[in-house]
Amino acid sequence: MEEKMKKGPSEAGRKTLKCPHKQGINLNMREQKGNPRLTLLVGCLAIAILAQILLVKNRGRRALTDAKEDKA
């Protein structure tokens, strides 16, 4: 019975280690790496290029539909 009462090191209550974890990154604290004007310029150029591509595609579709109407 005494053997059951004694607790060895494996049965003793183990302490768990608590390691701090970073929950998130505060983006407001980060230094800005780029020039905001450059970012704005690149964004405007991308929009202009995409708009031009869409206009060219729509002109091609109109030409095809006009050609089909002329045949009919």
CHARMM internal coordinates of N, CA and C (Angstrom, degrees):
IC EDIT
DIST 1 N 1 CA 1.4187
DIST 1 CA 1 C 1.5352
ANGL 1 N 1 CA 1 C 111.04
DIST 1 C 2 N 1.2974
ANGL 1 CA 1 C 2 N 116.19
DIHE 1 N 1 CA 1 C 2 N -33.74
DIST 2 N 2 CA 1.4482
ANGL 1 C 2 N 2 CA 119.73
DIHE 1 CA 1 C 2 N 2 CA 179.07
DIST 2 CA 2 C 1.5285
ANGL 2 N 2 CA 2 C 111.13
DIHE 1 C 2 N 2 CA 2 C -65.36
DIST 2 C 3 N 1.2967
ANGL 2 CA 2 C 3 N 116.52
DIHE 2 N 2 CA 2 C 3 N -31.25
DIST 3 N 3 CA 1.4641
ANGL 2 C 3 N 3 CA 120.17
DIHE 2 CA 2 C 3 N 3 CA 179.29
DIST 3 CA 3 C 1.5300
ANGL 3 N 3 CA 3 C 110.73
DIHE 2 C 3 N 3 CA 3 C -64.35
DIST 3 C 4 N 1.3021
ANGL 3 CA 3 C 4 N 116.59
DIHE 3 N 3 CA 3 C 4 N -36.36
DIST 4 N 4 CA 1.4569
ANGL 3 C 4 N 4 CA 120.29
DIHE 3 CA 3 C 4 N 4 CA 179.98
DIST 4 CA 4 C 1.5280
ANGL 4 N 4 CA 4 C 111.26
DIHE 3 C 4 N 4 CA 4 C -69.92
DIST 4 C 5 N 1.3138
ANGL 4 CA 4 C 5 N 117.38
DIHE 4 N 4 CA 4 C 5 N -30.68
DIST 5 N 5 CA 1.4451
ANGL 4 C 5 N 5 CA 121.09
DIHE 4 CA 4 C 5 N 5 CA -178.18
DIST 5 CA 5 C 1.5282
ANGL 5 N 5 CA 5 C 111.98
DIHE 4 C 5 N 5 CA 5 C -74.80
DIST 5 C 6 N 1.3183
ANGL 5 CA 5 C 6 N 117.73
DIHE 5 N 5 CA 5 C 6 N -31.27
DIST 6 N 6 CA 1.4573
ANGL 5 C 6 N 6 CA 121.11
DIHE 5 CA 5 C 6 N 6 CA -178.21
DIST 6 CA 6 C 1.5227
ANGL 6 N 6 CA 6 C 108.70
DIHE 5 C 6 N 6 CA 6 C -76.08
DIST 6 C 7 N 1.3119
ANGL 6 CA 6 C 7 N 115.11
DIHE 6 N 6 CA 6 C 7 N 135.15
DIST 7 N 7 CA 1.4582
ANGL 6 C 7 N 7 CA 119.59
DIHE 6 CA 6 C 7 N 7 CA 176.59
DIST 7 CA 7 C 1.5171
ANGL 7 N 7 CA 7 C 108.29
DIHE 6 C 7 N 7 CA 7 C -110.84
DIST 7 C 8 N 1.2764
ANGL 7 CA 7 C 8 N 114.75
DIHE 7 N 7 CA 7 C 8 N 129.83
DIST 8 N 8 CA 1.4585
ANGL 7 C 8 N 8 CA 119.56
DIHE 7 CA 7 C 8 N 8 CA 177.97
DIST 8 CA 8 C 1.5283
ANGL 8 N 8 CA 8 C 110.20
DIHE 7 C 8 N 8 CA 8 C -83.36
DIST 8 C 9 N 1.3078
ANGL 8 CA 8 C 9 N 117.25
DIHE 8 N 8 CA 8 C 9 N 177.26
DIST 9 N 9 CA 1.4698
ANGL 8 C 9 N 9 CA 120.51
DIHE 8 CA 8 C 9 N 9 CA -178.52
DIST 9 CA 9 C 1.5350
ANGL 9 N 9 CA 9 C 112.20
DIHE 8 C 9 N 9 CA 9 C -64.21
DIST 9 C 10 N 1.3138
ANGL 9 CA 9 C 10 N 117.47
DIHE 9 N 9 CA 9 C 10 N -27.47
DIST 10 N 10 CA 1.4576
ANGL 9 C 10 N 10 CA 119.01
DIHE 9 CA 9 C 10 N 10 CA -179.03
DIST 10 CA 10 C 1.5282
ANGL 10 N 10 CA 10 C 111.54
DIHE 9 C 10 N 10 CA 10 C -75.77
DIST 10 C 11 N 1.3182
ANGL 10 CA 10 C 11 N 117.29
DIHE 10 N 10 CA 10 C 11 N -27.89
DIST 11 N 11 CA 1.4535
ANGL 10 C 11 N 11 CA 120.50
DIHE 10 CA 10 C 11 N 11 CA -178.11
DIST 11 CA 11 C 1.5262
ANGL 11 N 11 CA 11 C 112.75
DIHE 10 C 11 N 11 CA 11 C -93.47
DIST 11 C 12 N 1.3227
ANGL 11 CA 11 C 12 N 116.75
DIHE 11 N 11 CA 11 C 12 N -12.09
DIST 12 N 12 CA 1.4623
ANGL 11 C 12 N 12 CA 120.20
DIHE 11 CA 11 C 12 N 12 CA -178.52
DIST 12 CA 12 C 1.5200
ANGL 12 N 12 CA 12 C 109.21
DIHE 11 C 12 N 12 CA 12 C -67.30
DIST 12 C 13 N 1.3215
ANGL 12 CA 12 C 13 N 116.35
DIHE 12 N 12 CA 12 C 13 N 156.28
DIST 13 N 13 CA 1.4625
ANGL 12 C 13 N 13 CA 120.36
DIHE 12 CA 12 C 13 N 13 CA 179.53
DIST 13 CA 13 C 1.5186
ANGL 13 N 13 CA 13 C 110.69
DIHE 12 C 13 N 13 CA 13 C -63.55
DIST 13 C 14 N 1.3066
ANGL 13 CA 13 C 14 N 116.16
DIHE 13 N 13 CA 13 C 14 N 119.88
DIST 14 N 14 CA 1.4659
ANGL 13 C 14 N 14 CA 120.34
DIHE 13 CA 13 C 14 N 14 CA -178.56
DIST 14 CA 14 C 1.5221
ANGL 14 N 14 CA 14 C 109.34
DIHE 13 C 14 N 14 CA 14 C -87.74
DIST 14 C 15 N 1.3066
ANGL 14 CA 14 C 15 N 115.66
DIHE 14 N 14 CA 14 C 15 N 140.33
DIST 15 N 15 CA 1.4597
ANGL 14 C 15 N 15 CA 120.62
DIHE 14 CA 14 C 15 N 15 CA 176.60
DIST 15 CA 15 C 1.5281
ANGL 15 N 15 CA 15 C 108.05
DIHE 14 C 15 N 15 CA 15 C -88.82
DIST 15 C 16 N 1.3060
ANGL 15 CA 15 C 16 N 114.91
DIHE 15 N 15 CA 15 C 16 N 130.97
DIST 16 N 16 CA 1.4587
ANGL 15 C 16 N 16 CA 118.58
DIHE 15 CA 15 C 16 N 16 CA 178.35
DIST 16 CA 16 C 1.5236
ANGL 16 N 16 CA 16 C 108.77
DIHE 15 C 16 N 16 CA 16 C -89.71
DIST 16 C 17 N 1.2913
ANGL 16 CA 16 C 17 N 115.35
DIHE 16 N 16 CA 16 C 17 N 141.01
DIST 17 N 17 CA 1.4551
ANGL 16 C 17 N 17 CA 120.35
DIHE 16 CA 16 C 17 N 17 CA 178.41
DIST 17 CA 17 C 1.5161
ANGL 17 N 17 CA 17 C 108.73
DIHE 16 C 17 N 17 CA 17 C -83.63
DIST 17 C 18 N 1.2937
ANGL 17 CA 17 C 18 N 116.33
DIHE 17 N 17 CA 17 C 18 N 133.67
DIST 18 N 18 CA 1.4549
ANGL 17 C 18 N 18 CA 120.46
DIHE 17 CA 17 C 18 N 18 CA 177.35
DIST 18 CA 18 C 1.5180
ANGL 18 N 18 CA 18 C 108.20
DIHE 17 C 18 N 18 CA 18 C -107.83
DIST 18 C 19 N 1.3015
ANGL 18 CA 18 C 19 N 115.04
DIHE 18 N 18 CA 18 C 19 N 113.99
DIST 19 N 19 CA 1.4545
ANGL 18 C 19 N 19 CA 120.45
DIHE 18 CA 18 C 19 N 19 CA 178.49
DIST 19 CA 19 C 1.5237
ANGL 19 N 19 CA 19 C 108.65
DIHE 18 C 19 N 19 CA 19 C -101.14
DIST 19 C 20 N 1.3027
ANGL 19 CA 19 C 20 N 118.02
DIHE 19 N 19 CA 19 C 20 N 132.50
DIST 20 N 20 CA 1.4664
ANGL 19 C 20 N 20 CA 118.93
DIHE 19 CA 19 C 20 N 20 CA 178.82
DIST 20 CA 20 C 1.5248
ANGL 20 N 20 CA 20 C 110.83
DIHE 19 C 20 N 20 CA 20 C -68.73
DIST 20 C 21 N 1.3098
ANGL 20 CA 20 C 21 N 115.38
DIHE 20 N 20 CA 20 C 21 N 139.56
DIST 21 N 21 CA 1.4658
ANGL 20 C 21 N 21 CA 120.73
DIHE 20 CA 20 C 21 N 21 CA 178.75
DIST 21 CA 21 C 1.5150
ANGL 21 N 21 CA 21 C 108.65
DIHE 20 C 21 N 21 CA 21 C -119.49
DIST 21 C 22 N 1.3061
ANGL 21 CA 21 C 22 N 114.74
DIHE 21 N 21 CA 21 C 22 N 142.78
DIST 22 N 22 CA 1.4557
ANGL 21 C 22 N 22 CA 119.09
DIHE 21 CA 21 C 22 N 22 CA 177.86
DIST 22 CA 22 C 1.5219
ANGL 22 N 22 CA 22 C 107.60
DIHE 21 C 22 N 22 CA 22 C -78.07
DIST 22 C 23 N 1.3121
ANGL 22 CA 22 C 23 N 116.83
DIHE 22 N 22 CA 22 C 23 N 123.82
DIST 23 N 23 CA 1.4653
ANGL 22 C 23 N 23 CA 121.04
DIHE 22 CA 22 C 23 N 23 CA -176.11
DIST 23 CA 23 C 1.5174
ANGL 23 N 23 CA 23 C 112.13
DIHE 22 C 23 N 23 CA 23 C -80.99
DIST 23 C 24 N 1.2947
ANGL 23 CA 23 C 24 N 118.32
DIHE 23 N 23 CA 23 C 24 N -34.33
DIST 24 N 24 CA 1.4558
ANGL 23 C 24 N 24 CA 120.88
DIHE 23 CA 23 C 24 N 24 CA -177.72
DIST 24 CA 24 C 1.5127
ANGL 24 N 24 CA 24 C 110.67
DIHE 23 C 24 N 24 CA 24 C -169.36
DIST 24 C 25 N 1.3078
ANGL 24 CA 24 C 25 N 114.65
DIHE 24 N 24 CA 24 C 25 N 173.57
DIST 25 N 25 CA 1.4508
ANGL 24 C 25 N 25 CA 120.58
DIHE 24 CA 24 C 25 N 25 CA -179.54
DIST 25 CA 25 C 1.5194
ANGL 25 N 25 CA 25 C 107.67
DIHE 24 C 25 N 25 CA 25 C -113.02
DIST 25 C 26 N 1.2901
ANGL 25 CA 25 C 26 N 116.88
DIHE 25 N 25 CA 25 C 26 N 127.62
DIST 26 N 26 CA 1.4460
ANGL 25 C 26 N 26 CA 121.48
DIHE 25 CA 25 C 26 N 26 CA 176.54
DIST 26 CA 26 C 1.5245
ANGL 26 N 26 CA 26 C 108.00
DIHE 25 C 26 N 26 CA 26 C -82.74
DIST 26 C 27 N 1.3352
ANGL 26 CA 26 C 27 N 116.66
DIHE 26 N 26 CA 26 C 27 N 105.32
DIST 27 N 27 CA 1.4500
ANGL 26 C 27 N 27 CA 120.60
DIHE 26 CA 26 C 27 N 27 CA -175.69
DIST 27 CA 27 C 1.5189
ANGL 27 N 27 CA 27 C 112.14
DIHE 26 C 27 N 27 CA 27 C -70.57
DIST 27 C 28 N 1.3234
ANGL 27 CA 27 C 28 N 117.96
DIHE 27 N 27 CA 27 C 28 N -19.91
DIST 28 N 28 CA 1.4572
ANGL 27 C 28 N 28 CA 120.34
DIHE 27 CA 27 C 28 N 28 CA 178.18
DIST 28 CA 28 C 1.5272
ANGL 28 N 28 CA 28 C 111.94
DIHE 27 C 28 N 28 CA 28 C -70.07
DIST 28 C 29 N 1.3057
ANGL 28 CA 28 C 29 N 116.65
DIHE 28 N 28 CA 28 C 29 N -24.34
DIST 29 N 29 CA 1.4506
ANGL 28 C 29 N 29 CA 120.42
DIHE 28 CA 28 C 29 N 29 CA -178.86
DIST 29 CA 29 C 1.5297
ANGL 29 N 29 CA 29 C 112.07
DIHE 28 C 29 N 29 CA 29 C -81.89
DIST 29 C 30 N 1.3349
ANGL 29 CA 29 C 30 N 117.09
DIHE 29 N 29 CA 29 C 30 N -16.40
DIST 30 N 30 CA 1.4589
ANGL 29 C 30 N 30 CA 121.36
DIHE 29 CA 29 C 30 N 30 CA -176.68
DIST 30 CA 30 C 1.5285
ANGL 30 N 30 CA 30 C 110.14
DIHE 29 C 30 N 30 CA 30 C -76.72
DIST 30 C 31 N 1.3039
ANGL 30 CA 30 C 31 N 116.26
DIHE 30 N 30 CA 30 C 31 N 141.87
DIST 31 N 31 CA 1.4537
ANGL 30 C 31 N 31 CA 120.31
DIHE 30 CA 30 C 31 N 31 CA 177.47
DIST 31 CA 31 C 1.5188
ANGL 31 N 31 CA 31 C 109.35
DIHE 30 C 31 N 31 CA 31 C -74.50
DIST 31 C 32 N 1.3141
ANGL 31 CA 31 C 32 N 115.92
DIHE 31 N 31 CA 31 C 32 N 143.79
DIST 32 N 32 CA 1.4601
ANGL 31 C 32 N 32 CA 119.55
DIHE 31 CA 31 C 32 N 32 CA 178.11
DIST 32 CA 32 C 1.5200
ANGL 32 N 32 CA 32 C 109.00
DIHE 31 C 32 N 32 CA 32 C -75.54
DIST 32 C 33 N 1.3212
ANGL 32 CA 32 C 33 N 115.11
DIHE 32 N 32 CA 32 C 33 N 135.27
DIST 33 N 33 CA 1.4542
ANGL 32 C 33 N 33 CA 119.53
DIHE 32 CA 32 C 33 N 33 CA -176.11
DIST 33 CA 33 C 1.5255
ANGL 33 N 33 CA 33 C 112.69
DIHE 32 C 33 N 33 CA 33 C -96.65
DIST 33 C 34 N 1.3168
ANGL 33 CA 33 C 34 N 117.72
DIHE 33 N 33 CA 33 C 34 N -24.72
DIST 34 N 34 CA 1.4515
ANGL 33 C 34 N 34 CA 119.47
DIHE 33 CA 33 C 34 N 34 CA -173.93
DIST 34 CA 34 C 1.5147
ANGL 34 N 34 CA 34 C 112.68
DIHE 33 C 34 N 34 CA 34 C -114.10
DIST 34 C 35 N 1.3145
ANGL 34 CA 34 C 35 N 113.45
DIHE 34 N 34 CA 34 C 35 N 170.99
DIST 35 N 35 CA 1.4523
ANGL 34 C 35 N 35 CA 121.02
DIHE 34 CA 34 C 35 N 35 CA 177.43
DIST 35 CA 35 C 1.5283
ANGL 35 N 35 CA 35 C 107.75
DIHE 34 C 35 N 35 CA 35 C -88.27
DIST 35 C 36 N 1.3217
ANGL 35 CA 35 C 36 N 119.42
DIHE 35 N 35 CA 35 C 36 N 123.91
DIST 36 N 36 CA 1.4645
ANGL 35 C 36 N 36 CA 120.43
DIHE 35 CA 35 C 36 N 36 CA -177.67
DIST 36 CA 36 C 1.5324
ANGL 36 N 36 CA 36 C 112.82
DIHE 35 C 36 N 36 CA 36 C -63.23
DIST 36 C 37 N 1.3137
ANGL 36 CA 36 C 37 N 117.56
DIHE 36 N 36 CA 36 C 37 N -31.17
DIST 37 N 37 CA 1.4653
ANGL 36 C 37 N 37 CA 119.81
DIHE 36 CA 36 C 37 N 37 CA 178.13
DIST 37 CA 37 C 1.5165
ANGL 37 N 37 CA 37 C 110.86
DIHE 36 C 37 N 37 CA 37 C -67.49
DIST 37 C 38 N 1.3113
ANGL 37 CA 37 C 38 N 116.77
DIHE 37 N 37 CA 37 C 38 N -39.23
DIST 38 N 38 CA 1.4588
ANGL 37 C 38 N 38 CA 120.73
DIHE 37 CA 37 C 38 N 38 CA 178.18
DIST 38 CA 38 C 1.5245
ANGL 38 N 38 CA 38 C 110.36
DIHE 37 C 38 N 38 CA 38 C -64.33
DIST 38 C 39 N 1.3163
ANGL 38 CA 38 C 39 N 116.50
DIHE 38 N 38 CA 38 C 39 N -41.25
DIST 39 N 39 CA 1.4644
ANGL 38 C 39 N 39 CA 120.76
DIHE 38 CA 38 C 39 N 39 CA 178.21
DIST 39 CA 39 C 1.5228
ANGL 39 N 39 CA 39 C 110.45
DIHE 38 C 39 N 39 CA 39 C -62.87
DIST 39 C 40 N 1.3100
ANGL 39 CA 39 C 40 N 117.19
DIHE 39 N 39 CA 39 C 40 N -42.76
DIST 40 N 40 CA 1.4566
ANGL 39 C 40 N 40 CA 121.42
DIHE 39 CA 39 C 40 N 40 CA 178.09
DIST 40 CA 40 C 1.5257
ANGL 40 N 40 CA 40 C 111.15
DIHE 39 C 40 N 40 CA 40 C -63.30
DIST 40 C 41 N 1.3168
ANGL 40 CA 40 C 41 N 117.17
DIHE 40 N 40 CA 40 C 41 N -42.00
DIST 41 N 41 CA 1.4548
ANGL 40 C 41 N 41 CA 121.47
DIHE 40 CA 40 C 41 N 41 CA 179.31
DIST 41 CA 41 C 1.5271
ANGL 41 N 41 CA 41 C 111.25
DIHE 40 C 41 N 41 CA 41 C -63.61
DIST 41 C 42 N 1.3092
ANGL 41 CA 41 C 42 N 116.90
DIHE 41 N 41 CA 41 C 42 N -45.30
DIST 42 N 42 CA 1.4649
ANGL 41 C 42 N 42 CA 120.74
DIHE 41 CA 41 C 42 N 42 CA 179.70
DIST 42 CA 42 C 1.5254
ANGL 42 N 42 CA 42 C 110.33
DIHE 41 C 42 N 42 CA 42 C -63.34
DIST 42 C 43 N 1.3277
ANGL 42 CA 42 C 43 N 117.61
DIHE 42 N 42 CA 42 C 43 N -41.06
DIST 43 N 43 CA 1.4648
ANGL 42 C 43 N 43 CA 121.27
DIHE 42 CA 42 C 43 N 43 CA 178.13
DIST 43 CA 43 C 1.5155
ANGL 43 N 43 CA 43 C 112.01
DIHE 42 C 43 N 43 CA 43 C -62.87
DIST 43 C 44 N 1.3361
ANGL 43 CA 43 C 44 N 116.83
DIHE 43 N 43 CA 43 C 44 N -43.58
DIST 44 N 44 CA 1.4698
ANGL 43 C 44 N 44 CA 120.38
DIHE 43 CA 43 C 44 N 44 CA 179.07
DIST 44 CA 44 C 1.5250
ANGL 44 N 44 CA 44 C 111.40
DIHE 43 C 44 N 44 CA 44 C -65.09
DIST 44 C 45 N 1.3179
ANGL 44 CA 44 C 45 N 116.44
DIHE 44 N 44 CA 44 C 45 N -40.01
DIST 45 N 45 CA 1.4704
ANGL 44 C 45 N 45 CA 119.51
DIHE 44 CA 44 C 45 N 45 CA 177.79
DIST 45 CA 45 C 1.5303
ANGL 45 N 45 CA 45 C 111.30
DIHE 44 C 45 N 45 CA 45 C -64.16
DIST 45 C 46 N 1.3188
ANGL 45 CA 45 C 46 N 116.99
DIHE 45 N 45 CA 45 C 46 N -40.54
DIST 46 N 46 CA 1.4667
ANGL 45 C 46 N 46 CA 120.23
DIHE 45 CA 45 C 46 N 46 CA 178.88
DIST 46 CA 46 C 1.5227
ANGL 46 N 46 CA 46 C 110.67
DIHE 45 C 46 N 46 CA 46 C -63.24
DIST 46 C 47 N 1.3222
ANGL 46 CA 46 C 47 N 117.32
DIHE 46 N 46 CA 46 C 47 N -41.92
DIST 47 N 47 CA 1.4704
ANGL 46 C 47 N 47 CA 121.20
DIHE 46 CA 46 C 47 N 47 CA 179.07
DIST 47 CA 47 C 1.5171
ANGL 47 N 47 CA 47 C 109.88
DIHE 46 C 47 N 47 CA 47 C -64.91
DIST 47 C 48 N 1.3351
ANGL 47 CA 47 C 48 N 117.47
DIHE 47 N 47 CA 47 C 48 N -42.39
DIST 48 N 48 CA 1.4586
ANGL 47 C 48 N 48 CA 120.81
DIHE 47 CA 47 C 48 N 48 CA -179.85
DIST 48 CA 48 C 1.5290
ANGL 48 N 48 CA 48 C 111.60
DIHE 47 C 48 N 48 CA 48 C -63.50
DIST 48 C 49 N 1.3230
ANGL 48 CA 48 C 49 N 116.87
DIHE 48 N 48 CA 48 C 49 N -40.60
DIST 49 N 49 CA 1.4699
ANGL 48 C 49 N 49 CA 120.59
DIHE 48 CA 48 C 49 N 49 CA 179.63
DIST 49 CA 49 C 1.5281
ANGL 49 N 49 CA 49 C 110.34
DIHE 48 C 49 N 49 CA 49 C -66.15
DIST 49 C 50 N 1.3220
ANGL 49 CA 49 C 50 N 117.28
DIHE 49 N 49 CA 49 C 50 N -44.23
DIST 50 N 50 CA 1.4624
ANGL 49 C 50 N 50 CA 120.29
DIHE 49 CA 49 C 50 N 50 CA 178.95
DIST 50 CA 50 C 1.5268
ANGL 50 N 50 CA 50 C 111.58
DIHE 49 C 50 N 50 CA 50 C -63.93
DIST 50 C 51 N 1.3231
ANGL 50 CA 50 C 51 N 117.17
DIHE 50 N 50 CA 50 C 51 N -39.31
DIST 51 N 51 CA 1.4623
ANGL 50 C 51 N 51 CA 120.56
DIHE 50 CA 50 C 51 N 51 CA 178.43
DIST 51 CA 51 C 1.5223
ANGL 51 N 51 CA 51 C 110.39
DIHE 50 C 51 N 51 CA 51 C -64.84
DIST 51 C 52 N 1.3271
ANGL 51 CA 51 C 52 N 117.00
DIHE 51 N 51 CA 51 C 52 N -39.32
DIST 52 N 52 CA 1.4678
ANGL 51 C 52 N 52 CA 120.91
DIHE 51 CA 51 C 52 N 52 CA 178.87
DIST 52 CA 52 C 1.5267
ANGL 52 N 52 CA 52 C 110.69
DIHE 51 C 52 N 52 CA 52 C -64.61
DIST 52 C 53 N 1.3123
ANGL 52 CA 52 C 53 N 116.68
DIHE 52 N 52 CA 52 C 53 N -41.04
DIST 53 N 53 CA 1.4723
ANGL 52 C 53 N 53 CA 120.33
DIHE 52 CA 52 C 53 N 53 CA 178.58
DIST 53 CA 53 C 1.5183
ANGL 53 N 53 CA 53 C 110.20
DIHE 52 C 53 N 53 CA 53 C -62.31
DIST 53 C 54 N 1.3253
ANGL 53 CA 53 C 54 N 117.20
DIHE 53 N 53 CA 53 C 54 N -42.94
DIST 54 N 54 CA 1.4616
ANGL 53 C 54 N 54 CA 120.23
DIHE 53 CA 53 C 54 N 54 CA 179.33
DIST 54 CA 54 C 1.5282
ANGL 54 N 54 CA 54 C 111.38
DIHE 53 C 54 N 54 CA 54 C -64.88
DIST 54 C 55 N 1.3143
ANGL 54 CA 54 C 55 N 118.20
DIHE 54 N 54 CA 54 C 55 N -39.15
DIST 55 N 55 CA 1.4611
ANGL 54 C 55 N 55 CA 120.90
DIHE 54 CA 54 C 55 N 55 CA 178.29
DIST 55 CA 55 C 1.5224
ANGL 55 N 55 CA 55 C 111.56
DIHE 54 C 55 N 55 CA 55 C -63.63
DIST 55 C 56 N 1.3160
ANGL 55 CA 55 C 56 N 117.21
DIHE 55 N 55 CA 55 C 56 N -41.68
DIST 56 N 56 CA 1.4635
ANGL 55 C 56 N 56 CA 121.06
DIHE 55 CA 55 C 56 N 56 CA 179.47
DIST 56 CA 56 C 1.5292
ANGL 56 N 56 CA 56 C 110.17
DIHE 55 C 56 N 56 CA 56 C -64.18
DIST 56 C 57 N 1.3218
ANGL 56 CA 56 C 57 N 117.38
DIHE 56 N 56 CA 56 C 57 N -41.19
DIST 57 N 57 CA 1.4672
ANGL 56 C 57 N 57 CA 120.35
DIHE 56 CA 56 C 57 N 57 CA 179.18
DIST 57 CA 57 C 1.5243
ANGL 57 N 57 CA 57 C 110.99
DIHE 56 C 57 N 57 CA 57 C -64.90
DIST 57 C 58 N 1.3355
ANGL 57 CA 57 C 58 N 117.09
DIHE 57 N 57 CA 57 C 58 N -41.51
DIST 58 N 58 CA 1.4614
ANGL 57 C 58 N 58 CA 120.10
DIHE 57 CA 57 C 58 N 58 CA -179.85
DIST 58 CA 58 C 1.5273
ANGL 58 N 58 CA 58 C 111.35
DIHE 57 C 58 N 58 CA 58 C -66.75
DIST 58 C 59 N 1.3278
ANGL 58 CA 58 C 59 N 118.17
DIHE 58 N 58 CA 58 C 59 N -36.60
DIST 59 N 59 CA 1.4746
ANGL 58 C 59 N 59 CA 120.89
DIHE 58 CA 58 C 59 N 59 CA 176.70
DIST 59 CA 59 C 1.5176
ANGL 59 N 59 CA 59 C 110.47
DIHE 58 C 59 N 59 CA 59 C -64.02
DIST 59 C 60 N 1.3175
ANGL 59 CA 59 C 60 N 116.26
DIHE 59 N 59 CA 59 C 60 N -38.94
DIST 60 N 60 CA 1.4738
ANGL 59 C 60 N 60 CA 119.99
DIHE 59 CA 59 C 60 N 60 CA 178.31
DIST 60 CA 60 C 1.5205
ANGL 60 N 60 CA 60 C 111.23
DIHE 59 C 60 N 60 CA 60 C -64.96
DIST 60 C 61 N 1.3092
ANGL 60 CA 60 C 61 N 117.48
DIHE 60 N 60 CA 60 C 61 N -39.90
DIST 61 N 61 CA 1.4689
ANGL 60 C 61 N 61 CA 120.83
DIHE 60 CA 60 C 61 N 61 CA 178.26
DIST 61 CA 61 C 1.5217
ANGL 61 N 61 CA 61 C 111.14
DIHE 60 C 61 N 61 CA 61 C -66.20
DIST 61 C 62 N 1.3414
ANGL 61 CA 61 C 62 N 116.03
DIHE 61 N 61 CA 61 C 62 N -40.11
DIST 62 N 62 CA 1.4666
ANGL 61 C 62 N 62 CA 119.22
DIHE 61 CA 61 C 62 N 62 CA 178.96
DIST 62 CA 62 C 1.5122
ANGL 62 N 62 CA 62 C 111.06
DIHE 61 C 62 N 62 CA 62 C -63.88
DIST 62 C 63 N 1.3094
ANGL 62 CA 62 C 63 N 116.25
DIHE 62 N 62 CA 62 C 63 N -40.09
DIST 63 N 63 CA 1.4542
ANGL 62 C 63 N 63 CA 119.75
DIHE 62 CA 62 C 63 N 63 CA 179.73
DIST 63 CA 63 C 1.5241
ANGL 63 N 63 CA 63 C 110.58
DIHE 62 C 63 N 63 CA 63 C -63.92
DIST 63 C 64 N 1.3196
ANGL 63 CA 63 C 64 N 117.40
DIHE 63 N 63 CA 63 C 64 N -39.19
DIST 64 N 64 CA 1.4632
ANGL 63 C 64 N 64 CA 120.91
DIHE 63 CA 63 C 64 N 64 CA 178.51
DIST 64 CA 64 C 1.5309
ANGL 64 N 64 CA 64 C 111.45
DIHE 63 C 64 N 64 CA 64 C -67.57
DIST 64 C 65 N 1.3196
ANGL 64 CA 64 C 65 N 116.97
DIHE 64 N 64 CA 64 C 65 N -41.88
DIST 65 N 65 CA 1.4643
ANGL 64 C 65 N 65 CA 118.73
DIHE 64 CA 64 C 65 N 65 CA 179.98
DIST 65 CA 65 C 1.5136
ANGL 65 N 65 CA 65 C 110.89
DIHE 64 C 65 N 65 CA 65 C -70.10
DIST 65 C 66 N 1.3226
ANGL 65 CA 65 C 66 N 117.87
DIHE 65 N 65 CA 65 C 66 N -35.54
DIST 66 N 66 CA 1.4713
ANGL 65 C 66 N 66 CA 120.11
DIHE 65 CA 65 C 66 N 66 CA 177.12
DIST 66 CA 66 C 1.5230
ANGL 66 N 66 CA 66 C 110.22
DIHE 65 C 66 N 66 CA 66 C -66.08
DIST 66 C 67 N 1.3155
ANGL 66 CA 66 C 67 N 117.55
DIHE 66 N 66 CA 66 C 67 N -38.75
DIST 67 N 67 CA 1.4634
ANGL 66 C 67 N 67 CA 120.98
DIHE 66 CA 66 C 67 N 67 CA 179.44
DIST 67 CA 67 C 1.5179
ANGL 67 N 67 CA 67 C 110.08
DIHE 66 C 67 N 67 CA 67 C -66.48
DIST 67 C 68 N 1.3132
ANGL 67 CA 67 C 68 N 118.98
DIHE 67 N 67 CA 67 C 68 N -38.58
DIST 68 N 68 CA 1.4700
ANGL 67 C 68 N 68 CA 122.05
DIHE 67 CA 67 C 68 N 68 CA 178.70
DIST 68 CA 68 C 1.5310
ANGL 68 N 68 CA 68 C 110.38
DIHE 67 C 68 N 68 CA 68 C -66.85
DIST 68 C 69 N 1.3381
ANGL 68 CA 68 C 69 N 117.17
DIHE 68 N 68 CA 68 C 69 N -37.78
DIST 69 N 69 CA 1.4585
ANGL 68 C 69 N 69 CA 120.61
DIHE 68 CA 68 C 69 N 69 CA 179.37
DIST 69 CA 69 C 1.5195
ANGL 69 N 69 CA 69 C 111.05
DIHE 68 C 69 N 69 CA 69 C -69.37
DIST 69 C 70 N 1.3300
ANGL 69 CA 69 C 70 N 117.23
DIHE 69 N 69 CA 69 C 70 N -34.68
DIST 70 N 70 CA 1.4650
ANGL 69 C 70 N 70 CA 121.31
DIHE 69 CA 69 C 70 N 70 CA 179.16
DIST 70 CA 70 C 1.5259
ANGL 70 N 70 CA 70 C 110.61
DIHE 69 C 70 N 70 CA 70 C -66.81
DIST 70 C 71 N 1.3223
ANGL 70 CA 70 C 71 N 117.87
DIHE 70 N 70 CA 70 C 71 N -35.88
DIST 71 N 71 CA 1.4640
ANGL 70 C 71 N 71 CA 121.89
DIHE 70 CA 70 C 71 N 71 CA 179.57
DIST 71 CA 71 C 1.5193
ANGL 71 N 71 CA 71 C 110.56
DIHE 70 C 71 N 71 CA 71 C -69.65
DIST 71 C 72 N 1.3139
ANGL 71 CA 71 C 72 N 117.83
DIHE 71 N 71 CA 71 C 72 N -33.87
DIST 72 N 72 CA 1.4495
ANGL 71 C 72 N 72 CA 121.46
DIHE 71 CA 71 C 72 N 72 CA -175.15
DIST 72 CA 72 C 1.4932
ANGL 72 N 72 CA 72 C 112.41
DIHE 71 C 72 N 72 CA 72 C -78.53
END
COOR INIT
IC SEED 1 N 1 CA 1 C
IC BUILD
